[in-house]
Amino acid sequence: MATANKNQQATKAAKTTPAAKIGAPAEGMRQVLQVISKRDGFRRAGREWHGTTFVPLDELNRRQYEQLTTEPLLVTQLMEVPVDQVAELADPSEGTGT
């Protein structure tokens, strides 16, 4: 029960705070939007979403960002990651030898 409440709070926080954090990332970092689909194959912002996906913020326009962060079937979190790790996040098979 406590875990469910924490998940609901985290989901609510992730949906309400990212817009306040958009801006220039720190040096050597790049902003990435983590998108978790509650239903595989769900479509929003011109894309199909499965599981957890990481999208560099500069690949989304403002309208797409708003669609993703306000959609109840998606959980989003804005993150800053080192520039050299962005490709690995966007394609998890890179660098794993699979």
mmCIF file as gemmi writes it, N, C-alpha and C atoms, coordinates in Angstrom:
data_model
loop_
_atom_site.group_PDB
_atom_site.id
_atom_site.type_symbol
_atom_site.label_atom_id
_atom_site.label_alt_id
_atom_site.label_comp_id
_atom_site.label_asym_id
_atom_site.label_entity_id
_atom_site.label_seq_id
_atom_site.pdbx_PDB_ins_code
_atom_site.Cartn_x
_atom_site.Cartn_y
_atom_site.Cartn_z
_atom_site.occupancy
_atom_site.B_iso_or_equiv
_atom_site.pdbx_formal_charge
_atom_site.auth_seq_id
_atom_site.auth_asym_id
_atom_site.pdbx_PDB_model_num
ATOM 1 N N . MET Axp A 1 ? 0.828 -1.191 0 1 0 ? 1 A 1
ATOM 2 C CA . MET Axp A 1 ? 0 0 0 1 0 ? 1 A 1
ATOM 3 C C . MET Axp A 1 ? 0.871 1.253 0 1 0 ? 1 A 1
ATOM 4 N N . ALA Axp A 2 ? 1.925 1.259 0.831 1 0 ? 2 A 1
ATOM 5 C CA . ALA Axp A 2 ? 2.81 2.414 0.886 1 0 ? 2 A 1
ATOM 6 C C . ALA Axp A 2 ? 3.519 2.612 -0.446 1 0 ? 2 A 1
ATOM 7 N N . THR Axp A 3 ? 3.894 1.506 -1.088 1 0 ? 3 A 1
ATOM 8 C CA . THR Axp A 3 ? 4.555 1.601 -2.389 1 0 ? 3 A 1
ATOM 9 C C . THR Axp A 3 ? 3.624 2.207 -3.426 1 0 ? 3 A 1
ATOM 10 N N . ALA Axp A 4 ? 2.368 1.824 -3.415 1 0 ? 4 A 1
ATOM 11 C CA . ALA Axp A 4 ? 1.396 2.377 -4.364 1 0 ? 4 A 1
ATOM 12 C C . ALA Axp A 4 ? 1.254 3.876 -4.166 1 0 ? 4 A 1
ATOM 13 N N . ASN Axp A 5 ? 1.212 4.321 -2.917 1 0 ? 5 A 1
ATOM 14 C CA . ASN Axp A 5 ? 1.115 5.756 -2.637 1 0 ? 5 A 1
ATOM 15 C C . ASN Axp A 5 ? 2.359 6.49 -3.116 1 0 ? 5 A 1
ATOM 16 N N . LYS Axp A 6 ? 3.538 5.902 -2.899 1 0 ? 6 A 1
ATOM 17 C CA . LYS Axp A 6 ? 4.779 6.528 -3.356 1 0 ? 6 A 1
ATOM 18 C C . LYS Axp A 6 ? 4.792 6.628 -4.875 1 0 ? 6 A 1
ATOM 19 N N . ASN Axp A 7 ? 4.343 5.554 -5.554 1 0 ? 7 A 1
ATOM 20 C CA . ASN Axp A 7 ? 4.299 5.569 -7.018 1 0 ? 7 A 1
ATOM 21 C C . ASN Axp A 7 ? 3.345 6.635 -7.528 1 0 ? 7 A 1
ATOM 22 N N . GLN Axp A 8 ? 2.188 6.773 -6.884 1 0 ? 8 A 1
ATOM 23 C CA . GLN Axp A 8 ? 1.229 7.799 -7.29 1 0 ? 8 A 1
ATOM 24 C C . GLN Axp A 8 ? 1.815 9.188 -7.084 1 0 ? 8 A 1
ATOM 25 N N . GLN Axp A 9 ? 2.504 9.389 -5.956 1 0 ? 9 A 1
ATOM 26 C CA . GLN Axp A 9 ? 3.119 10.687 -5.686 1 0 ? 9 A 1
ATOM 27 C C . GLN Axp A 9 ? 4.219 10.972 -6.695 1 0 ? 9 A 1
ATOM 28 N N . ALA Axp A 10 ? 5.029 9.973 -7.005 1 0 ? 10 A 1
ATOM 29 C CA . ALA Axp A 10 ? 6.104 10.156 -7.977 1 0 ? 10 A 1
ATOM 30 C C . ALA Axp A 10 ? 5.542 10.464 -9.353 1 0 ? 10 A 1
ATOM 31 N N . THR Axp A 11 ? 4.476 9.769 -9.73 1 0 ? 11 A 1
ATOM 32 C CA . THR Axp A 11 ? 3.836 10.018 -11.018 1 0 ? 11 A 1
ATOM 33 C C . THR Axp A 11 ? 3.297 11.435 -11.07 1 0 ? 11 A 1
ATOM 34 N N . LYS Axp A 12 ? 2.625 11.851 -10.014 1 0 ? 12 A 1
ATOM 35 C CA . LYS Axp A 12 ? 2.072 13.201 -9.965 1 0 ? 12 A 1
ATOM 36 C C . LYS Axp A 12 ? 3.195 14.239 -10.035 1 0 ? 12 A 1
ATOM 37 N N . ALA Axp A 13 ? 4.283 14.028 -9.304 1 0 ? 13 A 1
ATOM 38 C CA . ALA Axp A 13 ? 5.408 14.965 -9.311 1 0 ? 13 A 1
ATOM 39 C C . ALA Axp A 13 ? 6.06 15.017 -10.683 1 0 ? 13 A 1
ATOM 40 N N . ALA Axp A 14 ? 6.234 13.858 -11.312 1 0 ? 14 A 1
ATOM 41 C CA . ALA Axp A 14 ? 6.868 13.817 -12.627 1 0 ? 14 A 1
ATOM 42 C C . ALA Axp A 14 ? 6.035 14.546 -13.664 1 0 ? 14 A 1
ATOM 43 N N . LYS Axp A 15 ? 4.725 14.544 -13.514 1 0 ? 15 A 1
ATOM 44 C CA . LYS Axp A 15 ? 3.866 15.202 -14.487 1 0 ? 15 A 1
ATOM 45 C C . LYS Axp A 15 ? 3.744 16.698 -14.235 1 0 ? 15 A 1
ATOM 46 N N . THR Axp A 16 ? 4.023 17.157 -13.033 1 0 ? 16 A 1
ATOM 47 C CA . THR Axp A 16 ? 3.808 18.566 -12.746 1 0 ? 16 A 1
ATOM 48 C C . THR Axp A 16 ? 5.091 19.382 -12.699 1 0 ? 16 A 1
ATOM 49 N N . THR Axp A 17 ? 6.244 18.762 -12.513 1 0 ? 17 A 1
ATOM 50 C CA . THR Axp A 17 ? 7.451 19.547 -12.35 1 0 ? 17 A 1
ATOM 51 C C . THR Axp A 17 ? 8.365 19.687 -13.564 1 0 ? 17 A 1
ATOM 52 N N . PRO Axp A 18 ? 8.33 18.803 -14.574 1 0 ? 18 A 1
ATOM 53 C CA . PRO Axp A 18 ? 9.316 18.929 -15.632 1 0 ? 18 A 1
ATOM 54 C C . PRO Axp A 18 ? 9.331 20.267 -16.356 1 0 ? 18 A 1
ATOM 55 N N . ALA Axp A 19 ? 8.188 20.85 -16.623 1 0 ? 19 A 1
ATOM 56 C CA . ALA Axp A 19 ? 8.159 22.106 -17.375 1 0 ? 19 A 1
ATOM 57 C C . ALA Axp A 19 ? 8.931 23.199 -16.659 1 0 ? 19 A 1
ATOM 58 N N . ALA Axp A 20 ? 8.963 23.166 -15.339 1 0 ? 20 A 1
ATOM 59 C CA . ALA Axp A 20 ? 9.673 24.178 -14.573 1 0 ? 20 A 1
ATOM 60 C C . ALA Axp A 20 ? 11.183 24.019 -14.696 1 0 ? 20 A 1
ATOM 61 N N . LYS Axp A 21 ? 11.64 22.844 -15.12 1 0 ? 21 A 1
ATOM 62 C CA . LYS Axp A 21 ? 13.068 22.569 -15.173 1 0 ? 21 A 1
ATOM 63 C C . LYS Axp A 21 ? 13.671 22.738 -16.564 1 0 ? 21 A 1
ATOM 64 N N . ILE Axp A 22 ? 12.836 22.977 -17.571 1 0 ? 22 A 1
ATOM 65 C CA . ILE Axp A 22 ? 13.368 23.107 -18.924 1 0 ? 22 A 1
ATOM 66 C C . ILE Axp A 22 ? 14.281 24.32 -18.982 1 0 ? 22 A 1
ATOM 67 N N . GLY Axp A 23 ? 15.435 24.109 -19.555 1 0 ? 23 A 1
ATOM 68 C CA . GLY Axp A 23 ? 16.382 25.207 -19.69 1 0 ? 23 A 1
ATOM 69 C C . GLY Axp A 23 ? 17.694 24.68 -20.224 1 0 ? 23 A 1
ATOM 70 N N . ALA Axp A 24 ? 18.708 25.509 -20.126 1 0 ? 24 A 1
ATOM 71 C CA . ALA Axp A 24 ? 20.02 25.099 -20.597 1 0 ? 24 A 1
ATOM 72 C C . ALA Axp A 24 ? 20.612 24.094 -19.617 1 0 ? 24 A 1
ATOM 73 N N . PRO Axp A 25 ? 20.996 22.924 -20.105 1 0 ? 25 A 1
ATOM 74 C CA . PRO Axp A 25 ? 21.595 21.936 -19.208 1 0 ? 25 A 1
ATOM 75 C C . PRO Axp A 25 ? 22.994 22.365 -18.774 1 0 ? 25 A 1
ATOM 76 N N . ALA Axp A 26 ? 23.466 21.752 -17.721 1 0 ? 26 A 1
ATOM 77 C CA . ALA Axp A 26 ? 24.821 22.025 -17.25 1 0 ? 26 A 1
ATOM 78 C C . ALA Axp A 26 ? 25.82 21.607 -18.327 1 0 ? 26 A 1
ATOM 79 N N . GLU Axp A 27 ? 27.02 22.154 -18.252 1 0 ? 27 A 1
ATOM 80 C CA . GLU Axp A 27 ? 28.049 21.839 -19.236 1 0 ? 27 A 1
ATOM 81 C C . GLU Axp A 27 ? 28.33 20.337 -19.255 1 0 ? 27 A 1
ATOM 82 N N . GLY Axp A 28 ? 28.392 19.772 -20.442 1 0 ? 28 A 1
ATOM 83 C CA . GLY Axp A 28 ? 28.658 18.353 -20.598 1 0 ? 28 A 1
ATOM 84 C C . GLY Axp A 28 ? 27.441 17.47 -20.378 1 0 ? 28 A 1
ATOM 85 N N . MET Axp A 29 ? 26.282 18.097 -20.187 1 0 ? 29 A 1
ATOM 86 C CA . MET Axp A 29 ? 25.05 17.358 -19.938 1 0 ? 29 A 1
ATOM 87 C C . MET Axp A 29 ? 24.047 17.656 -21.051 1 0 ? 29 A 1
ATOM 88 N N . ARG Axp A 30 ? 23.069 16.786 -21.192 1 0 ? 30 A 1
ATOM 89 C CA . ARG Axp A 30 ? 21.997 16.982 -22.17 1 0 ? 30 A 1
ATOM 90 C C . ARG Axp A 30 ? 20.68 16.6 -21.509 1 0 ? 30 A 1
ATOM 91 N N . GLN Axp A 31 ? 19.64 17.371 -21.762 1 0 ? 31 A 1
ATOM 92 C CA . GLN Axp A 31 ? 18.338 17.074 -21.186 1 0 ? 31 A 1
ATOM 93 C C . GLN Axp A 31 ? 17.655 15.974 -21.987 1 0 ? 31 A 1
ATOM 94 N N . VAL Axp A 32 ? 17.103 14.999 -21.256 1 0 ? 32 A 1
ATOM 95 C CA . VAL Axp A 32 ? 16.448 13.839 -21.846 1 0 ? 32 A 1
ATOM 96 C C . VAL Axp A 32 ? 15.118 13.648 -21.135 1 0 ? 32 A 1
ATOM 97 N N . LEU Axp A 33 ? 14.076 13.364 -21.896 1 0 ? 33 A 1
ATOM 98 C CA . LEU Axp A 33 ? 12.772 13.078 -21.312 1 0 ? 33 A 1
ATOM 99 C C . LEU Axp A 33 ? 12.601 11.565 -21.243 1 0 ? 33 A 1
ATOM 100 N N . GLN Axp A 34 ? 12.425 11.06 -20.019 1 0 ? 34 A 1
ATOM 101 C CA . GLN Axp A 34 ? 12.125 9.644 -19.825 1 0 ? 34 A 1
ATOM 102 C C . GLN Axp A 34 ? 10.616 9.489 -19.945 1 0 ? 34 A 1
ATOM 103 N N . VAL Axp A 35 ? 10.182 8.591 -20.813 1 0 ? 35 A 1
ATOM 104 C CA . VAL Axp A 35 ? 8.756 8.362 -21.04 1 0 ? 35 A 1
ATOM 105 C C . VAL Axp A 35 ? 8.455 6.895 -20.739 1 0 ? 35 A 1
ATOM 106 N N . ILE Axp A 36 ? 7.536 6.663 -19.799 1 0 ? 36 A 1
ATOM 107 C CA . ILE Axp A 36 ? 7.117 5.308 -19.454 1 0 ? 36 A 1
ATOM 108 C C . ILE Axp A 36 ? 5.665 5.162 -19.868 1 0 ? 36 A 1
ATOM 109 N N . SER Axp A 37 ? 5.415 4.222 -20.766 1 0 ? 37 A 1
ATOM 110 C CA . SER Axp A 37 ? 4.06 3.995 -21.259 1 0 ? 37 A 1
ATOM 111 C C . SER Axp A 37 ? 3.348 2.993 -20.363 1 0 ? 37 A 1
ATOM 112 N N . LYS Axp A 38 ? 2.146 3.342 -19.949 1 0 ? 38 A 1
ATOM 113 C CA . LYS Axp A 38 ? 1.341 2.43 -19.14 1 0 ? 38 A 1
ATOM 114 C C . LYS Axp A 38 ? 0.677 1.367 -20.011 1 0 ? 38 A 1
ATOM 115 N N . ARG Axp A 39 ? 0.674 1.589 -21.333 1 0 ? 39 A 1
ATOM 116 C CA . ARG Axp A 39 ? 0.102 0.632 -22.279 1 0 ? 39 A 1
ATOM 117 C C . ARG Axp A 39 ? 1.006 0.574 -23.509 1 0 ? 39 A 1
ATOM 118 N N . ASP Axp A 40 ? 1.637 -0.574 -23.731 1 0 ? 40 A 1
ATOM 119 C CA . ASP Axp A 40 ? 2.524 -0.724 -24.885 1 0 ? 40 A 1
ATOM 120 C C . ASP Axp A 40 ? 1.788 -0.436 -26.184 1 0 ? 40 A 1
ATOM 121 N N . GLY Axp A 41 ? 2.472 0.282 -27.064 1 0 ? 41 A 1
ATOM 122 C CA . GLY Axp A 41 ? 1.9 0.611 -28.358 1 0 ? 41 A 1
ATOM 123 C C . GLY Axp A 41 ? 1.075 1.883 -28.355 1 0 ? 41 A 1
ATOM 124 N N . PHE Axp A 42 ? 0.987 2.546 -27.196 1 0 ? 42 A 1
ATOM 125 C CA . PHE Axp A 42 ? 0.227 3.791 -27.105 1 0 ? 42 A 1
ATOM 126 C C . PHE Axp A 42 ? 0.902 4.849 -27.971 1 0 ? 42 A 1
ATOM 127 N N . ARG Axp A 43 ? 0.094 5.625 -28.693 1 0 ? 43 A 1
ATOM 128 C CA . ARG Axp A 43 ? 0.632 6.658 -29.58 1 0 ? 43 A 1
ATOM 129 C C . ARG Axp A 43 ? 0.316 8.047 -29.047 1 0 ? 43 A 1
ATOM 130 N N . ARG Axp A 44 ? 1.331 8.894 -29.041 1 0 ? 44 A 1
ATOM 131 C CA . ARG Axp A 44 ? 1.159 10.292 -28.664 1 0 ? 44 A 1
ATOM 132 C C . ARG Axp A 44 ? 2.349 11.058 -29.229 1 0 ? 44 A 1
ATOM 133 N N . ALA Axp A 45 ? 2.123 12.282 -29.629 1 0 ? 45 A 1
ATOM 134 C CA . ALA Axp A 45 ? 3.162 13.176 -30.154 1 0 ? 45 A 1
ATOM 135 C C . ALA Axp A 45 ? 3.858 12.584 -31.382 1 0 ? 45 A 1
ATOM 136 N N . GLY Axp A 46 ? 3.088 11.863 -32.201 1 0 ? 46 A 1
ATOM 137 C CA . GLY Axp A 46 ? 3.626 11.331 -33.444 1 0 ? 46 A 1
ATOM 138 C C . GLY Axp A 46 ? 4.527 10.122 -33.283 1 0 ? 46 A 1
ATOM 139 N N . ARG Axp A 47 ? 4.508 9.506 -32.09 1 0 ? 47 A 1
ATOM 140 C CA . ARG Axp A 47 ? 5.366 8.35 -31.842 1 0 ? 47 A 1
ATOM 141 C C . ARG Axp A 47 ? 4.579 7.24 -31.161 1 0 ? 47 A 1
ATOM 142 N N . GLU Axp A 48 ? 5.095 6.036 -31.281 1 0 ? 48 A 1
ATOM 143 C CA . GLU Axp A 48 ? 4.518 4.883 -30.585 1 0 ? 48 A 1
ATOM 144 C C . GLU Axp A 48 ? 5.42 4.575 -29.394 1 0 ? 48 A 1
ATOM 145 N N . TRP Axp A 49 ? 4.806 4.376 -28.221 1 0 ? 49 A 1
ATOM 146 C CA . TRP Axp A 49 ? 5.561 4.209 -26.976 1 0 ? 49 A 1
ATOM 147 C C . TRP Axp A 49 ? 5.422 2.795 -26.439 1 0 ? 49 A 1
ATOM 148 N N . HIS Axp A 50 ? 6.553 2.229 -26.028 1 0 ? 50 A 1
ATOM 149 C CA . HIS Axp A 50 ? 6.61 0.893 -25.435 1 0 ? 50 A 1
ATOM 150 C C . HIS Axp A 50 ? 7.51 0.966 -24.205 1 0 ? 50 A 1
ATOM 151 N N . GLY Axp A 51 ? 7.051 0.437 -23.082 1 0 ? 51 A 1
ATOM 152 C CA . GLY Axp A 51 ? 7.891 0.374 -21.883 1 0 ? 51 A 1
ATOM 153 C C . GLY Axp A 51 ? 8.481 1.725 -21.531 1 0 ? 51 A 1
ATOM 154 N N . THR Axp A 52 ? 9.786 1.741 -21.293 1 0 ? 52 A 1
ATOM 155 C CA . THR Axp A 52 ? 10.498 2.971 -20.947 1 0 ? 52 A 1
ATOM 156 C C . THR Axp A 52 ? 11.341 3.415 -22.131 1 0 ? 52 A 1
ATOM 157 N N . THR Axp A 53 ? 11.205 4.676 -22.497 1 0 ? 53 A 1
ATOM 158 C CA . THR Axp A 53 ? 11.929 5.252 -23.623 1 0 ? 53 A 1
ATOM 159 C C . THR Axp A 53 ? 12.565 6.558 -23.176 1 0 ? 53 A 1
ATOM 160 N N . PHE Axp A 54 ? 13.763 6.843 -23.674 1 0 ? 54 A 1
ATOM 161 C CA . PHE Axp A 54 ? 14.441 8.1 -23.389 1 0 ? 54 A 1
ATOM 162 C C . PHE Axp A 54 ? 14.543 8.884 -24.691 1 0 ? 54 A 1
ATOM 163 N N . VAL Axp A 55 ? 14.103 10.138 -24.661 1 0 ? 55 A 1
ATOM 164 C CA . VAL Axp A 55 ? 14.12 10.982 -25.852 1 0 ? 55 A 1
ATOM 165 C C . VAL Axp A 55 ? 14.875 12.267 -25.526 1 0 ? 55 A 1
ATOM 166 N N . PRO Axp A 56 ? 15.947 12.576 -26.265 1 0 ? 56 A 1
ATOM 167 C CA . PRO Axp A 56 ? 16.607 13.857 -26.053 1 0 ? 56 A 1
ATOM 168 C C . PRO Axp A 56 ? 15.594 14.99 -26.229 1 0 ? 56 A 1
ATOM 169 N N . LEU Axp A 57 ? 15.586 15.912 -25.288 1 0 ? 57 A 1
ATOM 170 C CA . LEU Axp A 57 ? 14.592 16.978 -25.285 1 0 ? 57 A 1
ATOM 171 C C . LEU Axp A 57 ? 14.637 17.807 -26.563 1 0 ? 57 A 1
ATOM 172 N N . ASP Axp A 58 ? 15.835 17.975 -27.128 1 0 ? 58 A 1
ATOM 173 C CA . ASP Axp A 58 ? 15.942 18.793 -28.34 1 0 ? 58 A 1
ATOM 174 C C . ASP Axp A 58 ? 15.363 18.099 -29.579 1 0 ? 58 A 1
ATOM 175 N N . GLU Axp A 59 ? 14.923 16.85 -29.445 1 0 ? 59 A 1
ATOM 176 C CA . GLU Axp A 59 ? 14.24 16.16 -30.548 1 0 ? 59 A 1
ATOM 177 C C . GLU Axp A 59 ? 12.731 16.379 -30.512 1 0 ? 59 A 1
ATOM 178 N N . LEU Axp A 60 ? 12.242 17.035 -29.471 1 0 ? 60 A 1
ATOM 179 C CA . LEU Axp A 60 ? 10.807 17.301 -29.327 1 0 ? 60 A 1
ATOM 180 C C . LEU Axp A 60 ? 10.54 18.787 -29.472 1 0 ? 60 A 1
ATOM 181 N N . ASN Axp A 61 ? 9.43 19.13 -30.134 1 0 ? 61 A 1
ATOM 182 C CA . ASN Axp A 61 ? 9.036 20.534 -30.13 1 0 ? 61 A 1
ATOM 183 C C . ASN Axp A 61 ? 8.179 20.778 -28.884 1 0 ? 61 A 1
ATOM 184 N N . ARG Axp A 62 ? 7.855 22.017 -28.633 1 0 ? 62 A 1
ATOM 185 C CA . ARG Axp A 62 ? 7.123 22.375 -27.407 1 0 ? 62 A 1
ATOM 186 C C . ARG Axp A 62 ? 5.763 21.669 -27.341 1 0 ? 62 A 1
ATOM 187 N N . ARG Axp A 63 ? 5.085 21.579 -28.476 1 0 ? 63 A 1
ATOM 188 C CA . ARG Axp A 63 ? 3.768 20.935 -28.497 1 0 ? 63 A 1
ATOM 189 C C . ARG Axp A 63 ? 3.88 19.451 -28.147 1 0 ? 63 A 1
ATOM 190 N N . GLN Axp A 64 ? 4.871 18.759 -28.714 1 0 ? 64 A 1
ATOM 191 C CA . GLN Axp A 64 ? 5.069 17.345 -28.408 1 0 ? 64 A 1
ATOM 192 C C . GLN Axp A 64 ? 5.389 17.156 -26.924 1 0 ? 64 A 1
ATOM 193 N N . TYR Axp A 65 ? 6.24 18.025 -26.397 1 0 ? 65 A 1
ATOM 194 C CA . TYR Axp A 65 ? 6.597 17.947 -24.975 1 0 ? 65 A 1
ATOM 195 C C . TYR Axp A 65 ? 5.347 18.081 -24.11 1 0 ? 65 A 1
ATOM 196 N N . GLU Axp A 66 ? 4.509 19.048 -24.413 1 0 ? 66 A 1
ATOM 197 C CA . GLU Axp A 66 ? 3.276 19.26 -23.644 1 0 ? 66 A 1
ATOM 198 C C . GLU Axp A 66 ? 2.343 18.057 -23.761 1 0 ? 66 A 1
ATOM 199 N N . GLN Axp A 67 ? 2.222 17.485 -24.965 1 0 ? 67 A 1
ATOM 200 C CA . GLN Axp A 67 ? 1.37 16.31 -25.152 1 0 ? 67 A 1
ATOM 201 C C . GLN Axp A 67 ? 1.858 15.143 -24.295 1 0 ? 67 A 1
ATOM 202 N N . LEU Axp A 68 ? 3.155 14.942 -24.271 1 0 ? 68 A 1
ATOM 203 C CA . LEU Axp A 68 ? 3.712 13.817 -23.519 1 0 ? 68 A 1
ATOM 204 C C . LEU Axp A 68 ? 3.587 14.009 -22.013 1 0 ? 68 A 1
ATOM 205 N N . THR Axp A 69 ? 3.879 15.201 -21.54 1 0 ? 69 A 1
ATOM 206 C CA . THR Axp A 69 ? 3.907 15.425 -20.091 1 0 ? 69 A 1
ATOM 207 C C . THR Axp A 69 ? 2.525 15.593 -19.479 1 0 ? 69 A 1
ATOM 208 N N . THR Axp A 70 ? 1.501 15.755 -20.301 1 0 ? 70 A 1
ATOM 209 C CA . THR Axp A 70 ? 0.146 15.894 -19.756 1 0 ? 70 A 1
ATOM 210 C C . THR Axp A 70 ? -0.726 14.675 -20.035 1 0 ? 70 A 1
ATOM 211 N N . GLU Axp A 71 ? -0.18 13.678 -20.7 1 0 ? 71 A 1
ATOM 212 C CA . GLU Axp A 71 ? -0.941 12.476 -21.055 1 0 ? 71 A 1
ATOM 213 C C . GLU Axp A 71 ? -1.019 11.513 -19.867 1 0 ? 71 A 1
ATOM 214 N N . PRO Axp A 72 ? -2.232 11.164 -19.412 1 0 ? 72 A 1
ATOM 215 C CA . PRO Axp A 72 ? -2.38 10.255 -18.267 1 0 ? 72 A 1
ATOM 216 C C . PRO Axp A 72 ? -1.82 8.843 -18.486 1 0 ? 72 A 1
ATOM 217 N N . LEU Axp A 73 ? -1.71 8.39 -19.731 1 0 ? 73 A 1
ATOM 218 C CA . LEU Axp A 73 ? -1.188 7.045 -19.978 1 0 ? 73 A 1
ATOM 219 C C . LEU Axp A 73 ? 0.333 7.005 -20.088 1 0 ? 73 A 1
ATOM 220 N N . LEU Axp A 74 ? 0.972 8.159 -19.881 1 0 ? 74 A 1
ATOM 221 C CA . LEU Axp A 74 ? 2.426 8.227 -19.902 1 0 ? 74 A 1
ATOM 222 C C . LEU Axp A 74 ? 2.926 8.841 -18.599 1 0 ? 74 A 1
ATOM 223 N N . VAL Axp A 75 ? 4.015 8.307 -18.092 1 0 ? 75 A 1
ATOM 224 C CA . VAL Axp A 75 ? 4.7 8.894 -16.943 1 0 ? 75 A 1
ATOM 225 C C . VAL Axp A 75 ? 5.99 9.483 -17.499 1 0 ? 75 A 1
ATOM 226 N N . THR Axp A 76 ? 6.253 10.745 -17.21 1 0 ? 76 A 1
ATOM 227 C CA . THR Axp A 76 ? 7.439 11.392 -17.764 1 0 ? 76 A 1
ATOM 228 C C . THR Axp A 76 ? 8.295 11.991 -16.661 1 0 ? 76 A 1
ATOM 229 N N . GLN Axp A 77 ? 9.596 12.055 -16.947 1 0 ? 77 A 1
ATOM 230 C CA . GLN Axp A 77 ? 10.531 12.695 -16.034 1 0 ? 77 A 1
ATOM 231 C C . GLN Axp A 77 ? 11.63 13.335 -16.866 1 0 ? 77 A 1
ATOM 232 N N . LEU Axp A 78 ? 11.887 14.605 -16.618 1 0 ? 78 A 1
ATOM 233 C CA . LEU Axp A 78 ? 12.957 15.311 -17.307 1 0 ? 78 A 1
ATOM 234 C C . LEU Axp A 78 ? 14.251 15.068 -16.548 1 0 ? 78 A 1
ATOM 235 N N . MET Axp A 79 ? 15.281 14.64 -17.279 1 0 ? 79 A 1
ATOM 236 C CA . MET Axp A 79 ? 16.556 14.302 -16.659 1 0 ? 79 A 1
ATOM 237 C C . MET Axp A 79 ? 17.69 14.992 -17.399 1 0 ? 79 A 1
ATOM 238 N N . GLU Axp A 80 ? 18.8 15.173 -16.699 1 0 ? 80 A 1
ATOM 239 C CA . GLU Axp A 80 ? 20.033 15.605 -17.342 1 0 ? 80 A 1
ATOM 240 C C . GLU Axp A 80 ? 21.005 14.446 -17.27 1 0 ? 80 A 1
ATOM 241 N N . VAL Axp A 81 ? 21.558 14.087 -18.41 1 0 ? 81 A 1
ATOM 242 C CA . VAL Axp A 81 ? 22.508 12.977 -18.46 1 0 ? 81 A 1
ATOM 243 C C . VAL Axp A 81 ? 23.77 13.436 -19.183 1 0 ? 81 A 1
ATOM 244 N N . PRO Axp A 82 ? 24.908 12.798 -18.889 1 0 ? 82 A 1
ATOM 245 C CA . PRO Axp A 82 ? 26.13 13.151 -19.61 1 0 ? 82 A 1
ATOM 246 C C . PRO Axp A 82 ? 25.941 12.947 -21.111 1 0 ? 82 A 1
ATOM 247 N N . VAL Axp A 83 ? 26.48 13.862 -21.887 1 0 ? 83 A 1
ATOM 248 C CA . VAL Axp A 83 ? 26.33 13.84 -23.342 1 0 ? 83 A 1
ATOM 249 C C . VAL Axp A 83 ? 26.728 12.485 -23.923 1 0 ? 83 A 1
ATOM 250 N N . ASP Axp A 84 ? 27.793 11.888 -23.404 1 0 ? 84 A 1
ATOM 251 C CA . ASP Axp A 84 ? 28.267 10.623 -23.969 1 0 ? 84 A 1
ATOM 252 C C . ASP Axp A 84 ? 27.377 9.424 -23.637 1 0 ? 84 A 1
ATOM 253 N N . GLN Axp A 85 ? 26.369 9.6 -22.788 1 0 ? 85 A 1
ATOM 254 C CA . GLN Axp A 85 ? 25.466 8.499 -22.445 1 0 ? 85 A 1
ATOM 255 C C . GLN Axp A 85 ? 24.102 8.603 -23.13 1 0 ? 85 A 1
ATOM 256 N N . VAL Axp A 86 ? 23.846 9.703 -23.822 1 0 ? 86 A 1
ATOM 257 C CA . VAL Axp A 86 ? 22.535 9.914 -24.447 1 0 ? 86 A 1
ATOM 258 C C . VAL Axp A 86 ? 22.23 8.837 -25.481 1 0 ? 86 A 1
ATOM 259 N N . ALA Axp A 87 ? 23.166 8.523 -26.35 1 0 ? 87 A 1
ATOM 260 C CA . ALA Axp A 87 ? 22.932 7.515 -27.392 1 0 ? 87 A 1
ATOM 261 C C . ALA Axp A 87 ? 22.644 6.156 -26.774 1 0 ? 87 A 1
ATOM 262 N N . GLU Axp A 88 ? 23.337 5.824 -25.701 1 0 ? 88 A 1
ATOM 263 C CA . GLU Axp A 88 ? 23.124 4.539 -25.033 1 0 ? 88 A 1
ATOM 264 C C . GLU Axp A 88 ? 21.724 4.465 -24.431 1 0 ? 88 A 1
ATOM 265 N N . LEU Axp A 89 ? 21.24 5.571 -23.864 1 0 ? 89 A 1
ATOM 266 C CA . LEU Axp A 89 ? 19.887 5.596 -23.312 1 0 ? 89 A 1
ATOM 267 C C . LEU Axp A 89 ? 18.845 5.486 -24.417 1 0 ? 89 A 1
ATOM 268 N N . ALA Axp A 90 ? 19.073 6.209 -25.506 1 0 ? 90 A 1
ATOM 269 C CA . ALA Axp A 90 ? 18.114 6.205 -26.609 1 0 ? 90 A 1
ATOM 270 C C . ALA Axp A 90 ? 18.058 4.838 -27.285 1 0 ? 90 A 1
ATOM 271 N N . ASP Axp A 91 ? 19.175 4.116 -27.309 1 0 ? 91 A 1
ATOM 272 C CA . ASP Axp A 91 ? 19.227 2.772 -27.883 1 0 ? 91 A 1
ATOM 273 C C . ASP Axp A 91 ? 19.978 1.872 -26.917 1 0 ? 91 A 1
ATOM 274 N N . PRO Axp A 92 ? 19.263 1.238 -25.967 1 0 ? 92 A 1
ATOM 275 C CA . PRO Axp A 92 ? 19.919 0.438 -24.941 1 0 ? 92 A 1
ATOM 276 C C . PRO Axp A 92 ? 20.775 -0.705 -25.473 1 0 ? 92 A 1
ATOM 277 N N . SER Axp A 93 ? 20.559 -1.145 -26.702 1 0 ? 93 A 1
ATOM 278 C CA . SER Axp A 93 ? 21.368 -2.24 -27.241 1 0 ? 93 A 1
ATOM 279 C C . SER Axp A 93 ? 22.768 -1.771 -27.627 1 0 ? 93 A 1
ATOM 280 N N . GLU Axp A 94 ? 22.958 -0.453 -27.789 1 0 ? 94 A 1
ATOM 281 C CA . GLU Axp A 94 ? 24.278 0.074 -28.127 1 0 ? 94 A 1
ATOM 282 C C . GLU Axp A 94 ? 25.228 -0.142 -26.967 1 0 ? 94 A 1
ATOM 283 N N . GLY Axp A 95 ? 26.41 -0.591 -27.265 1 0 ? 95 A 1
ATOM 284 C CA . GLY Axp A 95 ? 27.42 -0.742 -26.238 1 0 ? 95 A 1
ATOM 285 C C . GLY Axp A 95 ? 27.254 -1.984 -25.376 1 0 ? 95 A 1
ATOM 286 N N . THR Axp A 96 ? 26.242 -2.808 -25.638 1 0 ? 96 A 1
ATOM 287 C CA . THR Axp A 96 ? 26.047 -4.007 -24.831 1 0 ? 96 A 1
ATOM 288 C C . THR Axp A 96 ? 26.475 -5.258 -25.577 1 0 ? 96 A 1
ATOM 289 N N . GLY Axp A 97 ? 26.787 -5.104 -26.85 1 0 ? 97 A 1
ATOM 290 C CA . GLY Axp A 97 ? 27.21 -6.248 -27.638 1 0 ? 97 A 1
ATOM 291 C C . GLY Axp A 97 ? 26.065 -7.128 -28.109 1 0 ? 97 A 1
ATOM 292 N N . THR Axp A 98 ? 24.823 -6.667 -27.919 1 0 ? 98 A 1
ATOM 293 C CA . THR Axp A 98 ? 23.682 -7.47 -28.361 1 0 ? 98 A 1
ATOM 294 C C . THR Axp A 98 ? 23.068 -6.885 -29.594 1 0 ? 98 A 1
